[in-house]
Amino acid sequence: MPSLAPGTVDELRVVAIGGGTGLSTLLKGLKKYVASASKGSPFFEFQADSWPTAQPDCAPRISELSAVVTVSDDGGSSGRLRKDLNMLPPGDIRNCIVALSEDDAMLSRLFQHRFERGSGLEGHSFGNLFLAALTSVTGDFSEAVRLSSEILATRGRIYPATASNVELEALMDDGTRVRGESQITASKGRIRELCLIPKNVDPLPETLEAIARADLITIGPGSLFTSLIPNLLVRGIAEAIAKSPARKVYICNLMTQANESLGRTAADHIRALNDHAQQKIFDYALINRTPASDELKKRYAREGATELVADLEAVKALGVEPILGDYLVEGEVARHATDCVAADLLRLAG
């Protein structure tokens, strides 16, 4: 494995691609290396005392952090707003805005507040409604995301993977097709292939520009078929990643996931991403080496899920260098140790 000693790059441009809880969790770790948002500039003054304790001496800072977020959710509050207002689903975007916000106290709590009752309000989060209102006022979901990011003083830029209204369709191993993210997630079959409906949708130009000038591109962690692969199906994104001179890193999941990745190893995840991108896209893969407790394994076993198998030789055979780290934090569910993940990513990029 390559050395993770600090490099010589002082400032990095980072693009994190994904969706769901995985992306927002990663962004919380990466934002600690980004300049403080103040005085009208998203990167005005770097606060060295905000670095995480896991940071190596002379570690590079992030001068530009961009998140590219999947927009295929059709369930819950996001799905209702998508259907009622014909807008892109705001939920994953909202979580990323909160994760990157300068102040994750009151404003962030407000954005995450979910109404428990009220005709038409029950189940909606305030942040989703706020993005819906801004979209109505501006007539542009991407502009609504930008303005929301300004209000919460985010330490990064957030781009929907596409401004088009897309659905997911999965081809299952038995030859049947399942349409819609929530239906795919609920399906009991094994997914063979994923596609977007409609197929030929474009990314925002800003997304391709951010990828082209990046020093580091990450994909994951997150649900393989509903959070990660959809981004690679947007026209031009996979090609831009492959052409970019950046170091490209896949952050492996900690556990397999019911209906998405049961029985799939670390190499299987990478292979599925490459297959849908129609090319090799990763240089490295961050893989957890901390064993889960018996209690956590029992909890996941009830859904048929297990620890992700780290088949390192198979990963290397794909031309990807595995990086092992202690990335598991246990709670009610398994979570990535974001400070450790972020620090290792910065060491790789430096």
Secondary structure, DSSP 8 states (H G I E B T S, - for coil): -------S-SEEEEEEEE-HHHHHHHHHHHGGGB-EEETTEEEEE--GGGS-TT--TT--EEEEEEEEE-----SHHHHHHHHHH-----HHHHHHHHHHBS-TTHHHHHHH-B--SSTTTTT-BHHHHHHHHHHHHHS-HHHHHHHHHHHTTBSSEEEES-SS--EEEEEETTS-EEESHHHHHH--S-EEEEEEESS-----HHHHHHHHT-SEEEE-SS-IIIIIHHHHHSTTHHHHHHHS-SEEEEE--SB--TTTTTT--HHHHHHHHHHHHTS---SEEEEE-S---HHHHHHHHTTT--B----HHHHHHTT-EEEEE--EEESSSEEE-HHHHHHHHHHHH-
